[in-house]
């Protein structure tokens, strides 16, 4: 019962506060990326405040996240990290499906913030568009954030990587910073129940540019699925 009450209170508080913050971000989207980025961070901090003080969910980063040009390959288990990364990174360029940028208000803010939309229905054209946007972000010394498994994954699952990560890796010549997390155990994909605890982001060792695709993908897959690995035998 306590979990239900906290979860409902969180939604009420977070959504109510978001109305004003999102409208401010929409207004500031007209004034350049720096302004809309600050507005987006205010909204993300409100989300973090509600998660911490109502749900009892906090974030711990084990390692150092890059703030400059790099490819960050992150596990994706819940909506939690999609908002939290606006606090964790100063100027992230997030790869996301184009349908999200078509949403009223939110989509306009996201485009002004500098996300990298990908239309999954257009195949090779989508990859070319993604690479153009990614190169523009790199020119601004921004980290490229990608969820290489393509969508939210249930805890314990580790599907094959989508081709987008290899395209970025080959074209940009940047290191990949893998990030594992276990947000899905506290913030399930379905339903409104949220559970108190710590969402840990484990930053893996950089994967240098220039490796064969199979080797790179094997290293990324293992690193982002660190929390799915079986415990070592005693």
Phi and psi in degrees as GROMACS dihedral restraints (atoms count N, CA, C in turn):
[ dihedral_restraints ]
;  ai    aj    ak    al  type     phi  dphi    fc
    3     4     5     6     1   -63.2    20    10
    4     5     6     7     1   -41.0    20    10
    6     7     8     9     1   -60.4    20    10
    7     8     9    10     1   -44.9    20    10
    9    10    11    12     1   -60.7    20    10
   10    11    12    13     1   -46.5    20    10
   12    13    14    15     1   -63.6    20    10
   13    14    15    16     1   -44.6    20    10
   15    16    17    18     1   -62.0    20    10
   16    17    18    19     1   -41.3    20    10
   18    19    20    21     1   -65.7    20    10
   19    20    21    22     1   -41.8    20    10
   21    22    23    24     1   -67.7    20    10
   22    23    24    25     1   -42.0    20    10
   24    25    26    27     1   -63.3    20    10
   25    26    27    28     1   -40.0    20    10
   27    28    29    30     1   -59.8    20    10
   28    29    30    31     1   -48.8    20    10
   30    31    32    33     1   -60.1    20    10
   31    32    33    34     1   -43.1    20    10
   33    34    35    36     1   -62.7    20    10
   34    35    36    37     1   -47.1    20    10
   36    37    38    39     1   -69.1    20    10
   37    38    39    40     1   -47.4    20    10
   39    40    41    42     1   -63.2    20    10
   40    41    42    43     1   -46.5    20    10
   42    43    44    45     1   -68.8    20    10
   43    44    45    46     1   -38.4    20    10
   45    46    47    48     1   -62.5    20    10
   46    47    48    49     1   -47.9    20    10
   48    49    50    51     1   -66.3    20    10
   49    50    51    52     1   -30.3    20    10
   51    52    53    54     1   -67.6    20    10
   52    53    54    55     1   -29.7    20    10
   54    55    56    57     1   -55.9    20    10
   55    56    57    58     1   -53.7    20    10
   57    58    59    60     1   -67.0    20    10
   58    59    60    61     1   -41.2    20    10
   60    61    62    63     1   -67.0    20    10
   61    62    63    64     1   -38.0    20    10
   63    64    65    66     1   -69.5    20    10
   64    65    66    67     1   -38.2    20    10
   66    67    68    69     1   -65.2    20    10
   67    68    69    70     1   -37.9    20    10
   69    70    71    72     1   -63.2    20    10
   70    71    72    73     1   -43.4    20    10
   72    73    74    75     1   -62.6    20    10
   73    74    75    76     1   -38.4    20    10
   75    76    77    78     1   -62.9    20    10
   76    77    78    79     1   -42.1    20    10
   78    79    80    81     1   -64.0    20    10
   79    80    81    82     1   -43.5    20    10
   81    82    83    84     1   -76.6    20    10
   82    83    84    85     1   -13.8    20    10
   84    85    86    87     1   -61.4    20    10
   85    86    87    88     1   -22.7    20    10
   87    88    89    90     1   -77.7    20    10
   88    89    90    91     1   -12.0    20    10
   90    91    92    93     1  -107.2    20    10
   91    92    93    94     1    14.3    20    10
   93    94    95    96     1   107.6    20    10
   94    95    96    97     1   163.6    20    10
   96    97    98    99     1   -65.9    20    10
   97    98    99   100     1   -37.3    20    10
   99   100   101   102     1   -61.5    20    10
  100   101   102   103     1   -41.1    20    10
  102   103   104   105     1   -68.8    20    10
  103   104   105   106     1   -44.6    20    10
  105   106   107   108     1   -70.2    20    10
  106   107   108   109     1   -29.4    20    10
  108   109   110   111     1   -65.0    20    10
  109   110   111   112     1   -44.2    20    10
  111   112   113   114     1   -63.0    20    10
  112   113   114   115     1   -40.7    20    10
  114   115   116   117     1   -65.2    20    10
  115   116   117   118     1   -39.9    20    10
  117   118   119   120     1   -65.5    20    10
  118   119   120   121     1   -37.7    20    10
  120   121   122   123     1   -66.2    20    10
  121   122   123   124     1   -35.3    20    10
  123   124   125   126     1   -62.0    20    10
  124   125   126   127     1   -43.0    20    10
  126   127   128   129     1   -63.3    20    10
  127   128   129   130     1   -43.6    20    10
  129   130   131   132     1   -65.6    20    10
  130   131   132   133     1   -35.6    20    10
  132   133   134   135     1   -67.0    20    10
  133   134   135   136     1   -34.8    20    10
  135   136   137   138     1   -64.0    20    10
  136   137   138   139     1   -42.3    20    10
  138   139   140   141     1   -59.6    20    10
  139   140   141   142     1   -44.9    20    10
  141   142   143   144     1   -63.4    20    10
  142   143   144   145     1   -42.3    20    10
  144   145   146   147     1   -60.3    20    10
  145   146   147   148     1   -46.3    20    10
  147   148   149   150     1   -66.3    20    10
  148   149   150   151     1   -40.5    20    10
  150   151   152   153     1   -62.5    20    10
  151   152   153   154     1   -40.8    20    10
  153   154   155   156     1   -72.8    20    10
  154   155   156   157     1   -49.3    20    10
  156   157   158   159     1   -88.4    20    10
  157   158   159   160     1   -18.4    20    10
  159   160   161   162     1  -104.9    20    10
  160   161   162   163     1   -46.6    20    10
  162   163   164   165     1   -91.1    20    10
  163   164   165   166     1   -21.6    20    10
  165   166   167   168     1    78.1    20    10
  166   167   168   169     1    27.1    20    10
  168   169   170   171     1  -105.9    20    10
  169   170   171   172     1   124.3    20    10
  171   172   173   174     1  -123.2    20    10
  172   173   174   175     1   170.3    20    10
  174   175   176   177     1  -118.5    20    10
  175   176   177   178     1   137.4    20    10
  177   178   179   180     1  -126.8    20    10
  178   179   180   181     1   128.9    20    10
  180   181   182   183     1  -106.2    20    10
  181   182   183   184     1   118.4    20    10
  183   184   185   186     1  -100.2    20    10
  184   185   186   187     1    94.9    20    10
  186   187   188   189     1   123.5    20    10
  187   188   189   190     1  -170.3    20    10
  189   190   191   192     1  -120.0    20    10
  190   191   192   193     1   123.4    20    10
  192   193   194   195     1   -85.6    20    10
  193   194   195   196     1   136.7    20    10
  195   196   197   198     1   -73.0    20    10
  196   197   198   199     1   143.6    20    10
  198   199   200   201     1  -108.9    20    10
  199   200   201   202     1    -9.7    20    10
  201   202   203   204     1  -105.9    20    10
  202   203   204   205     1  -165.4    20    10
  204   205   206   207     1   -62.6    20    10
  205   206   207   208     1   117.7    20    10
  207   208   209   210     1  -169.5    20    10
  208   209   210   211     1   163.1    20    10
  210   211   212   213     1  -101.5    20    10
  211   212   213   214     1   120.1    20    10
  213   214   215   216     1  -104.5    20    10
  214   215   216   217     1   113.2    20    10
  216   217   218   219     1   -99.0    20    10
  217   218   219   220     1   110.5    20    10
  219   220   221   222     1  -115.8    20    10
  220   221   222   223     1   136.9    20    10
  222   223   224   225     1   -61.4    20    10
  223   224   225   226     1   149.2    20    10
  225   226   227   228     1  -134.2    20    10
  226   227   228   229     1   109.1    20    10
  228   229   230   231     1  -119.5    20    10
  229   230   231   232     1   -15.8    20    10
  231   232   233   234     1  -157.9    20    10
  232   233   234   235     1   172.8    20    10
  234   235   236   237     1   -72.1    20    10
  235   236   237   238     1   -15.6    20    10
  237   238   239   240     1   -54.7    20    10
  238   239   240   241     1   -51.3    20    10
  240   241   242   243     1   -71.4    20    10
  241   242   243   244     1   -23.5    20    10
  243   244   245   246     1   -67.2    20    10
  244   245   246   247     1   -28.1    20    10
  246   247   248   249     1   -91.2    20    10
  247   248   249   250     1   -40.2    20    10
  249   250   251   252     1   -60.0    20    10
  250   251   252   253     1   -33.1    20    10
  252   253   254   255     1   -65.3    20    10
  253   254   255   256     1   -19.0    20    10
  255   256   257   258     1   -70.2    20    10
  256   257   258   259     1   -20.2    20    10
  258   259   260   261     1   -92.1    20    10
  259   260   261   262     1   -37.6    20    10
  261   262   263   264     1   -71.1    20    10
  262   263   264   265     1   -30.5    20    10
  264   265   266   267     1  -115.8    20    10
  265   266   267   268     1   143.5    20    10
  267   268   269   270     1   -70.9    20    10
  268   269   270   271     1   -47.8    20    10
  270   271   272   273     1  -140.0    20    10
  271   272   273   274     1    64.2    20    10
  273   274   275   276     1   -71.7    20    10
  274   275   276   277     1   144.9    20    10
  276   277   278   279     1  -111.1    20    10
  277   278   279   280     1   101.7    20    10
  279   280   281   282     1   -95.1    20    10
  280   281   282   283     1   127.4    20    10
  282   283   284   285     1   -79.2    20    10
  283   284   285   286     1   123.2    20    10
  285   286   287   288     1  -145.3    20    10
  286   287   288   289     1   160.3    20    10
  288   289   290   291     1   -67.9    20    10
  289   290   291   292     1   142.5    20    10
  291   292   293   294     1   -61.0    20    10
  292   293   294   295     1   -30.0    20    10
  294   295   296   297     1   -55.3    20    10
  295   296   297   298     1   -32.8    20    10
  297   298   299   300     1   -69.0    20    10
  298   299   300   301     1   -33.1    20    10
  300   301   302   303     1   -78.3    20    10
  301   302   303   304     1    -9.2    20    10
  303   304   305   306     1   -86.3    20    10
  304   305   306   307     1    -7.7    20    10
  306   307   308   309     1   -67.3    20    10
  307   308   309   310     1   141.7    20    10
  309   310   311   312     1   -60.2    20    10
  310   311   312   313     1   143.7    20    10
  312   313   314   315     1    64.7    20    10
  313   314   315   316     1   -65.6    20    10
  315   316   317   318     1   -59.1    20    10
  316   317   318   319     1   -42.3    20    10
  318   319   320   321     1   -63.2    20    10
  319   320   321   322     1   -38.3    20    10
  321   322   323   324     1   -65.7    20    10
  322   323   324   325     1   -40.4    20    10
  324   325   326   327     1   -65.0    20    10
  325   326   327   328     1   -43.1    20    10
  327   328   329   330     1   -61.0    20    10
  328   329   330   331     1   -42.6    20    10
  330   331   332   333     1   -66.3    20    10
  331   332   333   334     1   -39.1    20    10
  333   334   335   336     1   -65.9    20    10
  334   335   336   337     1   -31.2    20    10
  336   337   338   339     1   -71.4    20    10
  337   338   339   340     1   -24.0    20    10
  339   340   341   342     1   100.1    20    10
  340   341   342   343     1    36.4    20    10
  342   343   344   345     1   -71.8    20    10
  343   344   345   346     1   168.7    20    10
  345   346   347   348     1  -114.3    20    10
  346   347   348   349     1    97.2    20    10
  348   349   350   351     1   -77.8    20    10
  349   350   351   352     1   142.3    20    10
  351   352   353   354     1  -127.7    20    10
  352   353   354   355     1   122.1    20    10
  354   355   356   357     1   -90.3    20    10
  355   356   357   358     1   102.8    20    10
  357   358   359   360     1   -67.8    20    10
  358   359   360   361     1   -12.7    20    10
  360   361   362   363     1   -85.0    20    10
  361   362   363   364     1   -10.2    20    10
  363   364   365   366     1  -103.9    20    10
  364   365   366   367     1     6.7    20    10
  366   367   368   369     1    59.4    20    10
  367   368   369   370     1  -122.9    20    10
  369   370   371   372     1   -61.0    20    10
  370   371   372   373     1   -33.0    20    10
  372   373   374   375     1   -62.8    20    10
  373   374   375   376     1   -36.6    20    10
  375   376   377   378     1   -63.7    20    10
  376   377   378   379     1   -40.8    20    10
  378   379   380   381     1   -64.3    20    10
  379   380   381   382     1   -42.4    20    10
  381   382   383   384     1   -63.3    20    10
  382   383   384   385     1   -42.3    20    10
  384   385   386   387     1   -63.5    20    10
  385   386   387   388     1   -42.8    20    10
  387   388   389   390     1   -61.4    20    10
  388   389   390   391     1   -43.1    20    10
  390   391   392   393     1   -66.4    20    10
  391   392   393   394     1   -37.9    20    10
  393   394   395   396     1   -62.2    20    10
  394   395   396   397     1   -46.4    20    10
  396   397   398   399     1   -66.3    20    10
  397   398   399   400     1   -38.1    20    10
  399   400   401   402     1   -65.6    20    10
  400   401   402   403     1   -41.6    20    10
  402   403   404   405     1   -64.2    20    10
  403   404   405   406     1   -36.4    20    10
  405   406   407   408     1   -64.9    20    10
  406   407   408   409     1   -39.2    20    10
  408   409   410   411     1   -67.0    20    10
  409   410   411   412     1   -40.6    20    10
  411   412   413   414     1   -63.3    20    10
  412   413   414   415     1   -37.9    20    10
  414   415   416   417     1   -61.5    20    10
  415   416   417   418     1   -24.5    20    10
  417   418   419   420     1   -94.7    20    10
  418   419   420   421     1     7.7    20    10
  420   421   422   423     1    61.3    20    10
  421   422   423   424     1    42.7    20    10
  423   424   425   426     1  -106.3    20    10
  424   425   426   427     1   144.8    20    10
  426   427   428   429     1   -74.6    20    10
  427   428   429   430     1   140.8    20    10
  429   430   431   432     1   -94.1    20    10
  430   431   432   433     1   119.8    20    10
  432   433   434   435     1  -103.2    20    10
  433   434   435   436     1   123.2    20    10
  435   436   437   438     1  -134.0    20    10
  436   437   438   439     1   141.7    20    10
  438   439   440   441     1   -98.2    20    10
  439   440   441   442     1    94.5    20    10
  441   442   443   444     1   -68.0    20    10
  442   443   444   445     1   -15.3    20    10
  444   445   446   447     1   -85.9    20    10
  445   446   447   448     1    -5.3    20    10
  447   448   449   450     1    94.3    20    10
  448   449   450   451     1   -25.1    20    10
  450   451   452   453     1  -161.9    20    10
  451   452   453   454     1   179.0    20    10
  453   454   455   456     1   -67.4    20    10
  454   455   456   457     1   134.6    20    10
  456   457   458   459     1  -115.6    20    10
  457   458   459   460     1   138.0    20    10
  459   460   461   462     1   -64.8    20    10
  460   461   462   463     1   143.6    20    10
  462   463   464   465     1   -53.6    20    10
  463   464   465   466     1   136.3    20    10
  465   466   467   468     1    93.1    20    10
  466   467   468   469     1   -14.7    20    10
  468   469   470   471     1   -95.9    20    10
  469   470   471   472     1   148.1    20    10
  471   472   473   474     1  -145.7    20    10
  472   473   474   475     1    73.6    20    10
  474   475   476   477     1   -68.4    20    10
  475   476   477   478     1   168.9    20    10
  477   478   479   480     1   -64.7    20    10
  478   479   480   481     1   154.6    20    10
  480   481   482   483     1   -74.3    20    10
  481   482   483   484     1   147.7    20    10
  483   484   485   486     1   -77.5    20    10
  484   485   486   487     1   160.8    20    10
  486   487   488   489     1   -69.9    20    10
  487   488   489   490     1   -15.1    20    10
  489   490   491   492     1   -57.7    20    10
  490   491   492   493     1   -38.1    20    10
  492   493   494   495     1   -64.5    20    10
  493   494   495   496     1   -39.4    20    10
  495   496   497   498     1   -70.3    20    10
  496   497   498   499     1   -34.5    20    10
  498   499   500   501     1   -63.5    20    10
  499   500   501   502     1   -45.1    20    10
  501   502   503   504     1   -63.2    20    10
  502   503   504   505     1   -45.0    20    10
  504   505   506   507     1   -60.1    20    10
  505   506   507   508     1   -44.6    20    10
  507   508   509   510     1   -70.7    20    10
  508   509   510   511     1   -41.2    20    10
  510   511   512   513     1   -78.7    20    10
  511   512   513   514     1   -33.8    20    10
  513   514   515   516     1   -92.6    20    10
  514   515   516   517     1   -24.3    20    10
  516   517   518   519     1    63.8    20    10
  517   518   519   520     1    34.3    20    10
  519   520   521   522     1  -111.5    20    10
  520   521   522   523     1   156.8    20    10
  522   523   524   525     1   -70.1    20    10
  523   524   525   526     1   154.3    20    10
  525   526   527   528     1  -104.1    20    10
  526   527   528   529     1   130.4    20    10
  528   529   530   531     1  -105.7    20    10
  529   530   531   532     1   107.1    20    10
  531   532   533   534     1   -81.9    20    10
  532   533   534   535     1   143.7    20    10
  534   535   536   537     1  -132.6    20    10
  535   536   537   538     1   119.7    20    10
  537   538   539   540     1   -95.7    20    10
  538   539   540   541     1   151.7    20    10
  540   541   542   543     1  -155.8    20    10
  541   542   543   544     1   168.9    20    10
  543   544   545   546     1  -136.2    20    10
  544   545   546   547     1    42.2    20    10
  546   547   548   549     1   -64.0    20    10
  547   548   549   550     1   -27.8    20    10
  549   550   551   552     1   -64.3    20    10
  550   551   552   553     1   -20.3    20    10
  552   553   554   555     1   -74.0    20    10
  553   554   555   556     1   -23.3    20    10
  555   556   557   558     1  -105.9    20    10
  556   557   558   559     1   -26.0    20    10
  558   559   560   561     1  -130.4    20    10
  559   560   561   562     1    78.3    20    10
  561   562   563   564     1   -60.8    20    10
  562   563   564   565     1   153.9    20    10
  564   565   566   567     1   -61.7    20    10
  565   566   567   568     1   -37.9    20    10
  567   568   569   570     1  -114.0    20    10
  568   569   570   571     1   153.3    20    10
  570   571   572   573     1    82.4    20    10
  571   572   573   574     1   177.4    20    10
  573   574   575   576     1  -110.7    20    10
  574   575   576   577     1    -4.1    20    10
  576   577   578   579     1   -70.0    20    10
  577   578   579   580     1   132.0    20    10
  579   580   581   582     1  -126.5    20    10
  580   581   582   583     1   145.0    20    10
  582   583   584   585     1  -117.8    20    10
  583   584   585   586     1   138.7    20    10
  585   586   587   588     1   -66.3    20    10
  586   587   588   589     1   150.7    20    10
  588   589   590   591     1   154.7    20    10
  589   590   591   592     1  -169.9    20    10
  591   592   593   594     1  -113.3    20    10
  592   593   594   595     1   125.1    20    10
  594   595   596   597     1   -87.2    20    10
  595   596   597   598     1   112.6    20    10
  597   598   599   600     1   -98.1    20    10
  598   599   600   601     1   129.2    20    10
  600   601   602   603     1  -106.9    20    10
  601   602   603   604     1   116.0    20    10
  603   604   605   606     1   -99.4    20    10
  604   605   606   607     1   112.1    20    10
  606   607   608   609     1   -86.2    20    10
  607   608   609   610     1   119.7    20    10
  609   610   611   612     1   -83.7    20    10
  610   611   612   613     1   172.6    20    10
  612   613   614   615     1   -65.3    20    10
  613   614   615   616     1   141.6    20    10
  615   616   617   618     1   -58.3    20    10
  616   617   618   619     1   139.5    20    10
  618   619   620   621     1   -99.9    20    10
  619   620   621   622     1   113.6    20    10
  621   622   623   624     1   -67.8    20    10
  622   623   624   625     1   155.0    20    10
  624   625   626   627     1   -69.0    20    10
  625   626   627   628     1   159.2    20    10
  627   628   629   630     1    94.4    20    10
  628   629   630   631     1     0.3    20    10
  630   631   632   633     1   -76.8    20    10
  631   632   633   634     1   155.0    20    10
  633   634   635   636     1   -58.8    20    10
  634   635   636   637     1   149.0    20    10
  636   637   638   639     1   -54.7    20    10
  637   638   639   640     1   -45.3    20    10
  639   640   641   642     1   -62.9    20    10
  640   641   642   643     1   -39.7    20    10
  642   643   644   645     1   -67.9    20    10
  643   644   645   646     1   -44.5    20    10
  645   646   647   648     1   -59.4    20    10
  646   647   648   649     1   -48.7    20    10
  648   649   650   651     1   -63.7    20    10
  649   650   651   652     1   -37.3    20    10
  651   652   653   654     1   -63.8    20    10
  652   653   654   655     1   -40.7    20    10
  654   655   656   657     1   -68.5    20    10
  655   656   657   658     1   -43.5    20    10
  657   658   659   660     1   -62.4    20    10
  658   659   660   661     1   -47.4    20    10
  660   661   662   663     1   -59.5    20    10
  661   662   663   664     1   -44.3    20    10
  663   664   665   666     1   -66.3    20    10
  664   665   666   667     1   -41.1    20    10
  666   667   668   669     1   -70.6    20    10
  667   668   669   670     1   -41.7    20    10
  669   670   671   672     1   -76.8    20    10
  670   671   672   673     1   -16.5    20    10
  672   673   674   675     1  -103.8    20    10
  673   674   675   676     1    27.2    20    10
  675   676   677   678     1   -55.6    20    10
  676   677   678   679     1   -41.6    20    10
  678   679   680   681     1   -74.2    20    10
  679   680   681   682     1   -11.2    20    10
  681   682   683   684     1   -91.6    20    10
  682   683   684   685     1   -10.6    20    10
  684   685   686   687     1   -68.7    20    10
  685   686   687   688     1   142.1    20    10
  687   688   689   690     1   -65.6    20    10
  688   689   690   691     1   147.0    20    10
  690   691   692   693     1   -64.2    20    10
  691   692   693   694     1   142.3    20    10
  693   694   695   696     1   -64.2    20    10
  694   695   696   697     1   145.6    20    10
  696   697   698   699     1   -73.8    20    10
  697   698   699   700     1   142.2    20    10
